[in-house]
Amino acid sequence: MISNIGEKERLVRIFFGSLFIGWGMFFGNQLGNIMFALGIAPLVTGLTGNCLLYTIHKNNYLDRYKNSDLSSKRCFVFSTKIRK
């Protein structure tokens, strides 16, 4: 399976997926069950490195700025200018 998620995005997805699952397990009520369910998708995509929605829309953020001048590009995720 080809990875289409960058390393930083994988770490963010793993962090927030684990956070939501932990919160869901801690509270255990209906809100906890919802948070647990919402945490599964980012955790799985972060661990596998492949996002199904990126595949469907043919996005590959892993190679987005490969071989380009990063000083003039803006980062899609954080909407800030990327610095060298």
N, C-alpha and C positions, 0 to 999 in steps of 0.2 A: 504494500500500500504506500503510495507516494504522499509525503507530508506536504501540507499546504498552509501550515501555520508556523509563524516565526517563533523563535525560542522565548522571547519576552512575553509574547501573547500566550504561549503555552504555560509559562509560570503564573501569569495572572489568572488564567482559566483554572489551573489546578488550585491556586490559593482560594479563589472565590467559590469554586465548587466544594472544596473541603470545608470552607467557612459555612456555607449554606447547609451542607449535610450535618455538620456538627451542631449548628443552631437548631436544625430540625430534630435531631436526636435529643438535645438538651430539653427543649420545651415539650415535645411530645403531643401537644394538642393539635387542632386542625391547622393552625398557622404553621406549626412545626412540620406537619406532614407536607404542606405546600412547599415550604423552604427546602425540605429534604428532596422532594421531587424536582424542584428547580436547580438544585445543586448537582444532580446526576449528569445532565447534559454537558455543562462546562468541564466537569471533572473527567468524563470519558473522552471528550474531544481534546482536552489538554494532555491526557496520558497517551492517547494514540497519535496526536499531532495531525489529525485529519478532521476537518469540519465538513459535514455533509452539505450544509448550505453554501459553503465556498465552492464545493465541487459542482453543485447544481448551477450556480451562477458563473462558473469558470473563473473564479478569483484565485490567485495564488499570491498571497502576501509574503510568502517566504522569499520570492525572487523579485518583489516589486521594485526595489531600488538597486538591484544588482547592475553593476557596470554603468552607473549614472552619476551625475554630479549631485551629491546630496545637499549642497549648500543652497540650491534653489528650489528644492522640493519641500513640501509640507507633509508632516506625518499624518496619515489618515486617522489613526486611533485617537491621538491626543490633540490634534489641530494646532500643533505648535511647529515652528520651523526647526528642522533638523540641523544640528551643528556638526561640523567635522571634529 
